Structure formats: structure tokens, C-alpha cells
């Protein structure tokens, strides 16, 4: 059996008046993330961790922000495609661990729904997907409410 680990990291600027898509769901908030797609940072770091583990480059390589077909796309579509790609290469997800760094809003009430939605998209058990949230203690761009950051580690097996 082959075992590989990959990691993903991403940041997005937050802007007032935008929809805030996070973990596959629309989170109520005054600000939303800015990006070429719907800017769902949780989906993006999972994609990068999985692609990295499978040695398939990164999300920007496969879904370029220069390509108009990805403008405004639901990031769950990108995640589903990444899952197809790694499965076509013979890999399966063992587990995924996501950390979202955001000052406000509090995410704990939304995490169960995020896990349900993303596990369904990836066709994995919810117990194999961990999503955690933390703040940056009012330090830096996240602490000032200017942006969001996230990181992910994924373990895949063949």
C-alpha cells in the first residue's frame, strides 16, 4: 500500500456585500471572500492538499484564474473534479484535516453542515473529514477582518 500526505494553504481578501461561501455552504456574514471562483477557501485548500498528495500540481494549474470557464464557479464543482482525478489515478482519501482562520463570524455552528456537504461532494465518510476554526487573536489581516486564511492536510492511499 502506498501512503501520501499533501498540504494546502490559501488566503482570500474579504469584501463587504459579497456572498460568503465557505465549506460548501453560504455562511451569513456582511463580508464575503474575493476570488475568481466563488472563493470557497475550504474547498480550495482541500483541492490543493489532495492534488499535492497525488503529485498532480495545484488548483491553479488545473482551474486557472485566467480561464473564463471558472469565473464565479461553485468550488464544490472543482472539489468533485479533483476527487475524480485522484480516484482515476488509483488514490482514495484516508482523512482530511482543515483549519479555517477567521476572526468573525464564529464558524462552530456551521461546521456540521460544512462537513456533511463536503463529505457528500467528495463521496467520503464524514468521520474522515475534520473541519476546525480558529481566530488570529485580532493580529494581522485576519484579525483586522480584512481576510480569511485556511490550511489543510490530506492523507491518501493507493
N, C-alpha and C positions, 0 to 999 in steps of 0.2 A: 504494500500500500504506500502510495506517495502522499505526503502531507505538506502543505504550503500555507504560509501566512502572508497576508498583504495588509497594508495600511493606507488609509485615505485621510486627507486633510483639506479643508476648504474654508473660505471666508466669503461673506457677501455683505455689501452695504445695505442698510435698511433705509427705506424712504416712506415718508408719510403718504397715506392714501392708497397704498398698494395692497392687494390681497397677500396674505401671509400663508404660503403653503409650506408645510413642514411635516415630515414623516408621512407623506401621502394624504394629509388632511388639511383643510383650511382652518387655521387657528385664529380665533377672534383677537385682533390687535389693531392699533391705529397705524402701524407701520408694517411693510412687507419687504422681503428681500428683493434686491435688484439683480437681474441676470438675463442671459439670452433666452433661457427656457423659463419655466415658472419659478426658478431659483430655489427649489426644494433642496436645501443643503444636506438634509439627512439622506435623501436618495443619492445625491452626488457623491458623498463620502463612501457610501456603501458600494456604489459602482466602482469607484477608484480602488477601494480595498480589494474587491473581488477581481478586478482586472489585473491589479498588481500581483496578487497571489497566483493568478493563472499565467503571468508573464505576457499579458496582452495590452501593454501600454496603459493609457488612462482615458478618462471620459472625454476629454477634449480632442483626443486623437480620433475617436470613433464618432463623436457627435459635435463637430466643430461649431464654434460660435460664429464662424464665417459662412456657415451653410444655412440659408433661409428656411429650409425644411424643419429645422429645430427651433425656430423663433417661437417663443411662447409655449413650447410643447410641455405637456404634463410629464414631469420627471419620472412618474411611475412607468411610463412607456419606455424610457431609457433603461430603467432598472430591469424591467421584464426582458428587454433585448439583451442586456448584459447577462442575465441568467441563462438565456438561450445559448449565448456564445460560450459560456463556461461549460454548460452541460454538453454542447456539441463537441467540446474538446475533452469530454470524459470526466469533468470535475463535478463534485457535489459539495454543497455547503455543510460544514460541520457546525460552525457557530459564527455569529456576527455580534460585535460589541460596539455600539455607537455612543459617543458622548457629545451632547449639544451644549455649547457655551453661549448663554444669552442672559442678559440682565432682567429684562421683562419682555413678555409676560411670564408668569410661572407656568411651567410645562407639565408638572406632575399630573394634573387632572387629565391631560391629553395623551399621556404615554400609552395607556392600554389600547386606545383606538389606533394610535400610530402602529403599535406592534401588530394588531390584528390586520390592518390594511396592508402593511408592508410584507408580513408573512404570507398573506394571500397572494400578493403580486409575485413574490419570489417562489411560491409553492414550497414553503418550508414550515416546520412546526414553530409556533410562537415561542416555545421554550428555547429554541435555537437562536433567538434574536433578543438581544439586550439593548434597551434604549435608556440612557440616563441623561439628566440635565443638571447643569450647574451654572453658577454665575461667575463673573470675573471680579467679584467684590468691589465693583464700581471703579475698576482700574482699566485703562486703555480704551480703545474704540468700542469694545463690547460693553464695558462698564458705563460709558457715556451714552449708550443706546444708539450708537452710530452703525453698529453692525452685529453680525452673528458669526460664530465660528463653530466648526464641528470636526470631530476626528472619529475614525473607525478602524477597527482591526477585524479581519475576517480570516477564518481558518477553513481551508477547503481540502478535500481528499479525493484521491483517484484510486 
